[in-house]
């Protein structure tokens, strides 16, 4: 998304100028737009496929009648959680 590049570059230039030309750890705290973009990229393109995996310890039945036996591995899609 090219329309975001110029505002991000300006934010980095401004923060660097305000912190003696360096992007130190304290300076990074002021990169609000960049932080937002990186969080959104992580939400849209997660680095892992699943949010968690669990093994079913006791068999149970879902409300639709589907039975889940003990020993079954279940997991939640991280992408599905992020696209609510």
ROGUMAR-538197 format. One record per atom (N, C-alpha, C, O): residue number from 1; chain; atom name; x negated, y, z negated. Coordinates in nm, 3 decimals. Example, Ala and Ser with C-alpha at 12.3 -4.5 7.8 and 13.67 -1.06 7.14 Angstrom:
ROGUMAR-538197
1 | A | N | -1.319 | -0.569 | -0.780
1 | A | CA | -1.230 | -0.450 | -0.780
1 | A | C | -1.320 | -0.330 | -0.780
1 | A | O | -1.424 | -0.332 | -0.846
2 | A | N | -1.285 | -0.225 | -0.708
2 | A | CA | -1.367 | -0.106 | -0.714
2 | A | C | -1.290 | 0.003 | -0.787
2 | A | O | -1.341 | 0.114 | -0.804
***
This chain:
ROGUMAR-538197
1 | A | N | -0.084 | -0.117 | 0.000
1 | A | CA | 0.000 | 0.000 | 0.000
1 | A | C | -0.088 | 0.124 | 0.000
1 | A | O | -0.126 | 0.175 | -0.106
2 | A | N | -0.121 | 0.170 | 0.117
2 | A | CA | -0.215 | 0.281 | 0.132
2 | A | C | -0.173 | 0.410 | 0.061
2 | A | O | -0.259 | 0.490 | 0.025
3 | A | N | -0.045 | 0.431 | 0.041
3 | A | CA | 0.000 | 0.557 | -0.021
3 | A | C | -0.045 | 0.570 | -0.167
3 | A | O | -0.038 | 0.679 | -0.225
4 | A | N | -0.090 | 0.460 | -0.227
4 | A | CA | -0.134 | 0.463 | -0.366
4 | A | C | -0.285 | 0.488 | -0.379
4 | A | O | -0.333 | 0.519 | -0.488
5 | A | N | -0.357 | 0.473 | -0.270
5 | A | CA | -0.503 | 0.484 | -0.277
5 | A | C | -0.548 | 0.625 | -0.316
5 | A | O | -0.629 | 0.641 | -0.408
6 | A | N | -0.498 | 0.726 | -0.247
6 | A | CA | -0.542 | 0.864 | -0.274
6 | A | C | -0.514 | 0.907 | -0.419
6 | A | O | -0.603 | 0.964 | -0.483
7 | A | N | -0.394 | 0.883 | -0.473
7 | A | CA | -0.371 | 0.921 | -0.614
7 | A | C | -0.462 | 0.846 | -0.712
7 | A | O | -0.505 | 0.902 | -0.813
8 | A | N | -0.492 | 0.720 | -0.682
8 | A | CA | -0.582 | 0.644 | -0.770
8 | A | C | -0.724 | 0.699 | -0.761
8 | A | O | -0.792 | 0.712 | -0.863
9 | A | N | -0.769 | 0.729 | -0.641
9 | A | CA | -0.902 | 0.787 | -0.624
9 | A | C | -0.914 | 0.920 | -0.697
9 | A | O | -1.016 | 0.948 | -0.760
10 | A | N | -0.810 | 1.001 | -0.688
10 | A | CA | -0.812 | 1.130 | -0.755
10 | A | C | -0.815 | 1.112 | -0.907
10 | A | O | -0.885 | 1.185 | -0.978
11 | A | N | -0.740 | 1.016 | -0.956
11 | A | CA | -0.741 | 0.990 | -1.100
11 | A | C | -0.881 | 0.949 | -1.146
11 | A | O | -0.929 | 0.998 | -1.249
12 | A | N | -0.946 | 0.860 | -1.072
12 | A | CA | -1.081 | 0.815 | -1.108
12 | A | C | -1.179 | 0.933 | -1.104
12 | A | O | -1.259 | 0.950 | -1.195
13 | A | N | -1.172 | 1.014 | -0.997
13 | A | CA | -1.260 | 1.131 | -0.987
13 | A | C | -1.241 | 1.226 | -1.107
13 | A | O | -1.337 | 1.274 | -1.166
14 | A | N | -1.115 | 1.251 | -1.139
14 | A | CA | -1.083 | 1.343 | -1.248
14 | A | C | -1.133 | 1.291 | -1.382
14 | A | O | -1.191 | 1.366 | -1.461
15 | A | N | -1.112 | 1.165 | -1.407
15 | A | CA | -1.155 | 1.106 | -1.535
15 | A | C | -1.308 | 1.104 | -1.543
15 | A | O | -1.366 | 1.134 | -1.647
16 | A | N | -1.373 | 1.068 | -1.434
16 | A | CA | -1.520 | 1.069 | -1.433
16 | A | C | -1.574 | 1.209 | -1.461
16 | A | O | -1.666 | 1.225 | -1.540
17 | A | N | -1.515 | 1.308 | -1.397
17 | A | CA | -1.561 | 1.446 | -1.416
17 | A | C | -1.542 | 1.490 | -1.561
17 | A | O | -1.625 | 1.562 | -1.615
18 | A | N | -1.434 | 1.448 | -1.621
18 | A | CA | -1.405 | 1.486 | -1.760
18 | A | C | -1.493 | 1.412 | -1.860
18 | A | O | -1.498 | 1.450 | -1.977
19 | A | N | -1.562 | 1.307 | -1.815
19 | A | CA | -1.645 | 1.227 | -1.905
19 | A | C | -1.790 | 1.221 | -1.858
19 | A | O | -1.855 | 1.117 | -1.866
20 | A | N | -1.839 | 1.332 | -1.808
20 | A | CA | -1.980 | 1.342 | -1.773
20 | A | C | -2.022 | 1.257 | -1.655
20 | A | O | -2.138 | 1.219 | -1.645
21 | A | N | -1.930 | 1.228 | -1.566
21 | A | CA | -1.964 | 1.152 | -1.446
21 | A | C | -1.970 | 1.002 | -1.464
21 | A | O | -2.008 | 0.930 | -1.372
22 | A | N | -1.932 | 0.954 | -1.581
22 | A | CA | -1.937 | 0.810 | -1.607
22 | A | C | -1.798 | 0.756 | -1.642
22 | A | O | -1.712 | 0.827 | -1.693
23 | A | N | -1.781 | 0.629 | -1.614
23 | A | CA | -1.657 | 0.560 | -1.654
23 | A | C | -1.689 | 0.470 | -1.774
23 | A | O | -1.698 | 0.348 | -1.762
24 | A | N | -1.706 | 0.533 | -1.887
24 | A | CA | -1.734 | 0.461 | -2.011
24 | A | C | -1.605 | 0.397 | -2.063
24 | A | O | -1.497 | 0.422 | -2.010
25 | A | N | -1.618 | 0.317 | -2.165
25 | A | CA | -1.500 | 0.252 | -2.224
25 | A | C | -1.395 | 0.357 | -2.268
25 | A | O | -1.277 | 0.338 | -2.240
26 | A | N | -1.434 | 0.464 | -2.335
26 | A | CA | -1.333 | 0.565 | -2.372
26 | A | C | -1.269 | 0.630 | -2.248
26 | A | O | -1.150 | 0.662 | -2.249
27 | A | N | -1.348 | 0.651 | -2.143
27 | A | CA | -1.294 | 0.712 | -2.022
27 | A | C | -1.191 | 0.622 | -1.956
27 | A | O | -1.091 | 0.671 | -1.902
28 | A | N | -1.213 | 0.492 | -1.961
28 | A | CA | -1.120 | 0.398 | -1.899
28 | A | C | -0.980 | 0.407 | -1.960
28 | A | O | -0.881 | 0.377 | -1.893
29 | A | N | -0.971 | 0.449 | -2.084
29 | A | CA | -0.841 | 0.464 | -2.150
29 | A | C | -0.754 | 0.571 | -2.084
29 | A | O | -0.633 | 0.575 | -2.104
30 | A | N | -0.816 | 0.657 | -2.005
30 | A | CA | -0.744 | 0.766 | -1.940
30 | A | C | -0.701 | 0.733 | -1.797
30 | A | O | -0.638 | 0.815 | -1.731
31 | A | N | -0.734 | 0.614 | -1.749
31 | A | CA | -0.695 | 0.573 | -1.614
31 | A | C | -0.557 | 0.507 | -1.619
31 | A | O | -0.544 | 0.386 | -1.600
32 | A | N | -0.457 | 0.587 | -1.644
32 | A | CA | -0.320 | 0.540 | -1.665
32 | A | C | -0.260 | 0.482 | -1.536
32 | A | O | -0.199 | 0.375 | -1.539
33 | A | N | -0.277 | 0.552 | -1.425
33 | A | CA | -0.222 | 0.503 | -1.297
33 | A | C | -0.289 | 0.373 | -1.256
33 | A | O | -0.221 | 0.278 | -1.214
34 | A | N | -0.421 | 0.367 | -1.268
34 | A | CA | -0.493 | 0.246 | -1.232
34 | A | C | -0.450 | 0.129 | -1.319
34 | A | O | -0.433 | 0.018 | -1.270
35 | A | N | -0.431 | 0.154 | -1.447
35 | A | CA | -0.384 | 0.049 | -1.538
35 | A | C | -0.247 | -0.003 | -1.494
35 | A | O | -0.224 | -0.124 | -1.495
36 | A | N | -0.159 | 0.087 | -1.457
36 | A | CA | -0.025 | 0.047 | -1.413
36 | A | C | -0.032 | -0.037 | -1.286
36 | A | O | 0.038 | -0.138 | -1.275
37 | A | N | -0.113 | 0.003 | -1.191
37 | A | CA | -0.127 | -0.070 | -1.066
37 | A | C | -0.182 | -0.210 | -1.092
37 | A | O | -0.132 | -0.308 | -1.036
38 | A | N | -0.285 | -0.220 | -1.174
38 | A | CA | -0.344 | -0.350 | -1.204
38 | A | C | -0.245 | -0.442 | -1.275
38 | A | O | -0.241 | -0.562 | -1.247
39 | A | N | -0.165 | -0.388 | -1.364
39 | A | CA | -0.063 | -0.470 | -1.432
39 | A | C | 0.042 | -0.519 | -1.333
39 | A | O | 0.087 | -0.634 | -1.341
40 | A | N | 0.082 | -0.433 | -1.240
40 | A | CA | 0.182 | -0.472 | -1.141
40 | A | C | 0.127 | -0.577 | -1.046
40 | A | O | 0.199 | -0.670 | -1.008
41 | A | N | 0.001 | -0.564 | -1.008
41 | A | CA | -0.062 | -0.666 | -0.923
41 | A | C | -0.065 | -0.799 | -0.996
41 | A | O | -0.037 | -0.904 | -0.937
42 | A | N | -0.099 | -0.797 | -1.124
42 | A | CA | -0.099 | -0.919 | -1.204
42 | A | C | 0.038 | -0.982 | -1.217
42 | A | O | 0.052 | -1.104 | -1.223
43 | A | N | 0.141 | -0.898 | -1.223
43 | A | CA | 0.278 | -0.949 | -1.231
43 | A | C | 0.320 | -1.012 | -1.099
43 | A | O | 0.379 | -1.120 | -1.097
44 | A | N | 0.289 | -0.945 | -0.990
44 | A | CA | 0.333 | -0.993 | -0.859
44 | A | C | 0.250 | -1.111 | -0.807
44 | A | O | 0.301 | -1.197 | -0.736
45 | A | N | 0.123 | -1.114 | -0.844
45 | A | CA | 0.033 | -1.217 | -0.795
45 | A | C | -0.044 | -1.278 | -0.912
45 | A | O | -0.163 | -1.252 | -0.928
46 | A | N | 0.024 | -1.358 | -0.995
46 | A | CA | -0.042 | -1.414 | -1.114
46 | A | C | -0.158 | -1.505 | -1.077
46 | A | O | -0.160 | -1.566 | -0.970
47 | A | N | -0.255 | -1.512 | -1.166
47 | A | CA | -0.373 | -1.595 | -1.141
47 | A | C | -0.348 | -1.741 | -1.173
47 | A | O | -0.428 | -1.827 | -1.136
48 | A | N | -0.239 | -1.771 | -1.241
48 | A | CA | -0.203 | -1.909 | -1.271
48 | A | C | -0.061 | -1.935 | -1.221
48 | A | O | 0.014 | -1.842 | -1.194
49 | A | N | -0.028 | -2.062 | -1.208
49 | A | CA | 0.103 | -2.099 | -1.154
49 | A | C | 0.207 | -2.112 | -1.264
49 | A | O | 0.323 | -2.076 | -1.244
50 | A | N | 0.167 | -2.162 | -1.379
50 | A | CA | 0.265 | -2.185 | -1.485
50 | A | C | 0.233 | -2.101 | -1.608
50 | A | O | 0.118 | -2.070 | -1.637
51 | A | N | 0.339 | -2.067 | -1.680
51 | A | CA | 0.324 | -1.989 | -1.802
51 | A | C | 0.288 | -2.079 | -1.920
51 | A | O | 0.209 | -2.041 | -2.007
52 | A | N | 0.346 | -2.197 | -1.923
52 | A | CA | 0.312 | -2.293 | -2.028
52 | A | C | 0.353 | -2.432 | -1.984
52 | A | O | 0.441 | -2.449 | -1.899
53 | A | N | 0.290 | -2.530 | -2.043
53 | A | CA | 0.326 | -2.670 | -2.023
53 | A | C | 0.348 | -2.733 | -2.159
53 | A | O | 0.275 | -2.704 | -2.254
54 | A | N | 0.448 | -2.817 | -2.169
54 | A | CA | 0.476 | -2.889 | -2.293
54 | A | C | 0.517 | -3.031 | -2.260
54 | A | O | 0.578 | -3.058 | -2.157
55 | A | N | 0.483 | -3.122 | -2.350
55 | A | CA | 0.528 | -3.260 | -2.335
55 | A | C | 0.651 | -3.280 | -2.424
55 | A | O | 0.651 | -3.241 | -2.541
56 | A | N | 0.753 | -3.339 | -2.367
56 | A | CA | 0.876 | -3.366 | -2.440
56 | A | C | 0.847 | -3.477 | -2.542
56 | A | O | 0.802 | -3.586 | -2.504
57 | A | N | 0.872 | -3.449 | -2.670
57 | A | CA | 0.844 | -3.547 | -2.776
57 | A | C | 0.962 | -3.638 | -2.802
57 | A | O | 0.946 | -3.756 | -2.834
58 | A | N | 1.082 | -3.582 | -2.790
58 | A | CA | 1.203 | -3.661 | -2.812
58 | A | C | 1.294 | -3.644 | -2.691
58 | A | O | 1.309 | -3.533 | -2.640
59 | A | N | 1.356 | -3.752 | -2.643
59 | A | CA | 1.444 | -3.739 | -2.527
59 | A | C | 1.563 | -3.648 | -2.559
59 | A | O | 1.611 | -3.645 | -2.672
60 | A | N | 1.608 | -3.576 | -2.457
60 | A | CA | 1.726 | -3.492 | -2.476
60 | A | C | 1.802 | -3.480 | -2.344
60 | A | O | 1.751 | -3.516 | -2.238
61 | A | N | 1.923 | -3.430 | -2.353
61 | A | CA | 2.010 | -3.414 | -2.237
61 | A | C | 2.044 | -3.267 | -2.219
61 | A | O | 2.085 | -3.200 | -2.313
62 | A | N | 2.026 | -3.218 | -2.096
62 | A | CA | 2.059 | -3.079 | -2.064
62 | A | C | 2.211 | -3.062 | -2.057
62 | A | O | 2.285 | -3.161 | -2.051
63 | A | N | 2.256 | -2.939 | -2.057
63 | A | CA | 2.400 | -2.913 | -2.055
63 | A | C | 2.467 | -2.964 | -1.927
63 | A | O | 2.588 | -2.987 | -1.926
64 | A | N | 2.388 | -2.982 | -1.820
64 | A | CA | 2.446 | -3.034 | -1.696
64 | A | C | 2.443 | -3.187 | -1.689
64 | A | O | 2.480 | -3.246 | -1.588
65 | A | N | 2.400 | -3.251 | -1.798
65 | A | CA | 2.398 | -3.396 | -1.806
65 | A | C | 2.265 | -3.460 | -1.767
65 | A | O | 2.248 | -3.581 | -1.785
66 | A | N | 2.172 | -3.382 | -1.716
66 | A | CA | 2.041 | -3.438 | -1.679
66 | A | C | 1.965 | -3.479 | -1.804
66 | A | O | 1.955 | -3.403 | -1.900
67 | A | N | 1.911 | -3.600 | -1.801
67 | A | CA | 1.837 | -3.651 | -1.916
67 | A | C | 1.688 | -3.630 | -1.896
67 | A | O | 1.634 | -3.653 | -1.788
68 | A | N | 1.624 | -3.586 | -2.002
68 | A | CA | 1.479 | -3.563 | -2.002
68 | A | C | 1.418 | -3.663 | -2.100
68 | A | O | 1.437 | -3.650 | -2.221
69 | A | N | 1.346 | -3.762 | -2.049
69 | A | CA | 1.290 | -3.864 | -2.139
69 | A | C | 1.166 | -3.813 | -2.214
69 | A | O | 1.098 | -3.721 | -2.169
70 | A | N | 1.138 | -3.875 | -2.327
70 | A | CA | 1.017 | -3.845 | -2.404
70 | A | C | 0.896 | -3.875 | -2.316
70 | A | O | 0.899 | -3.968 | -2.236
71 | A | N | 0.792 | -3.795 | -2.331
71 | A | CA | 0.671 | -3.814 | -2.252
71 | A | C | 0.669 | -3.734 | -2.122
71 | A | O | 0.567 | -3.728 | -2.054
72 | A | N | 0.782 | -3.671 | -2.088
72 | A | CA | 0.789 | -3.590 | -1.967
72 | A | C | 0.717 | -3.457 | -1.990
72 | A | O | 0.734 | -3.394 | -2.094
73 | A | N | 0.637 | -3.416 | -1.891
73 | A | CA | 0.574 | -3.284 | -1.899
73 | A | C | 0.669 | -3.183 | -1.836
73 | A | O | 0.716 | -3.203 | -1.724
74 | A | N | 0.696 | -3.075 | -1.907
74 | A | CA | 0.779 | -2.967 | -1.852
74 | A | C | 0.693 | -2.841 | -1.848
74 | A | O | 0.601 | -2.825 | -1.928
75 | A | N | 0.725 | -2.753 | -1.756
75 | A | CA | 0.650 | -2.628 | -1.746
75 | A | C | 0.740 | -2.519 | -1.691
75 | A | O | 0.843 | -2.546 | -1.629
76 | A | N | 0.700 | -2.395 | -1.715
76 | A | CA | 0.774 | -2.280 | -1.667
76 | A | C | 0.691 | -2.209 | -1.562
76 | A | O | 0.572 | -2.185 | -1.582
77 | A | N | 0.753 | -2.175 | -1.451
77 | A | CA | 0.686 | -2.102 | -1.344
77 | A | C | 0.662 | -1.958 | -1.388
77 | A | O | 0.756 | -1.886 | -1.423
78 | A | N | 0.537 | -1.916 | -1.386
78 | A | CA | 0.504 | -1.779 | -1.423
78 | A | C | 0.562 | -1.681 | -1.322
78 | A | O | 0.607 | -1.573 | -1.359
79 | A | N | 0.561 | -1.717 | -1.196
79 | A | CA | 0.616 | -1.629 | -1.093
79 | A | C | 0.766 | -1.609 | -1.115
79 | A | O | 0.816 | -1.497 | -1.098
80 | A | N | 0.838 | -1.713 | -1.152
80 | A | CA | 0.981 | -1.701 | -1.177
80 | A | C | 1.008 | -1.610 | -1.297
80 | A | O | 1.105 | -1.534 | -1.296
81 | A | N | 0.924 | -1.615 | -1.398
81 | A | CA | 0.940 | -1.528 | -1.514
81 | A | C | 0.915 | -1.382 | -1.478
81 | A | O | 0.981 | -1.292 | -1.531
82 | A | N | 0.821 | -1.358 | -1.388
82 | A | CA | 0.783 | -1.221 | -1.353
82 | A | C | 0.878 | -1.154 | -1.255
82 | A | O | 0.878 | -1.032 | -1.244
83 | A | N | 0.958 | -1.232 | -1.185
83 | A | CA | 1.053 | -1.175 | -1.090
83 | A | C | 1.194 | -1.192 | -1.143
83 | A | O | 1.274 | -1.267 | -1.087
84 | A | N | 1.224 | -1.124 | -1.250
84 | A | CA | 1.355 | -1.136 | -1.311
84 | A | C | 1.450 | -1.056 | -1.232
84 | A | O | 1.568 | -1.051 | -1.265
***
